[in-house]
Amino acid sequence: MRFLTTYPTNLMANFTMSATLKAKPEYRDKIIEIMKSPKGVAVGRQAKGNIFFDISLDDQDPNLFRAYENWHTKEEWEAFMQLKDEDGVLIATHGIDFDWLSEPPVFNPGTSLG
């Protein structure tokens, strides 16, 4: 028997974002290295308003990254997307140069039903 986990209401997401990034094959390992570094997934998880943040590789396409994020509000996600580090680089890009991608990232915003 499977039980659904219940969460305190103050942790429930109102805004979700999923995204896909298609890496050029020669940059795949570099992107993986960045995502596992302190500049990667950890940055999103520590952001104000973030509830869940993860990035995975697609099982069919080894160069396709999938990001999934839950936030309390869309405004908190938007604020995160504008944060810059001490060098003026957007934190949300995790140091990834978009020239390393074979196509533009695709963002899919949504509203949580939970």
N, C-alpha and C positions, 0 to 999 in steps of 0.2 A: 504494500500500500504506500502510495506517495502522498506526502503532505506538502501543501503549499506553504512557504514561509510567509509570515506576516511581518510587516515592518512598522515601526512607530510612524505616525503620520508626519512628524516633522522631518523625516528622512525621505519621504516620497517625492519623486521627481515630477515636475510639471512640464519640463522641456527636455526633449531628447534630440540628439544629433547623431546621425550615422554618416560616415563618409568613406569614400574609396579613393585610394591613391595607387596609380599604376606606375611602378618604377621601371626605368630603363634597366635591363638586365645587369649592366655593368655597375649600377649603383645600389642594387638590392641589398647586398651585404653591408654597405655603409649605412643605409637607412635602418637596417636591423640593429646595427651597433649603436646608432643614435637613440633608437627607441628603448634600448635596454640600459642606456646611460642615465645619469641624473637629469639630463636635458629632455629626456623622452617622456614616457608614460607617467613617471613620477611628477612631472611638472603639472600635468593636467589633474592628477589626483589630488594635488595640494592646493589647487586653485579655489578661491572663495566661491562657494555655491555649488561646487562639483560634488556629486554623489557617487558616480561611477565613471571610470574612464579606462578603456582598454583598446589595444590595437592587436589585430591578429593577421595571420597570413591566410589567404584563400587556399583551400585544399586542391583546387583544380589548376589555378594559375599561380606559380611560385613568385611572381612579381607583383601580385595584387595584394595590397594592404587594406584591411577593413578596420575602421575606427568606430567605436560605439561609446557614446557619452550620455549620462543623465545629469541634469542640472535642476536646481530648485526653480530657477527662472530663466527665461530667454535673455533677459537683461544681464544676468551674471555670465552667461556664455558669451554674449557680445562684448562685455567688459574684458573677459579673458582674451578674446580674439584681438583686442587692441593693446594689451600689455606689452611693453618692450623691456629688454634687458639693459644692462649698463652700457652696452655698445649700440643701443638703438635698434636692435633686431627684434622682430616680433617673437615673443615667447611661444606662441601657439604653433609656429612652424617647426619648433624643436630643432632648429638649425638645419633643416632640410632645404636645399636649394631646389626650387621648382623646375629648374633645368634638368634635374635628375629624374624627372617624371616623363613618361612617354605620352601622357595626355593630361589635361587639366584635372585637378581633384574634383570629385562630385560630392556635394553636400546635400543631405536629406534631412531637413528639420521635421520635427513632429511634436505632438502633445501626448504626454503619458496618459494612459487610461487606467493606471493602477492607483 
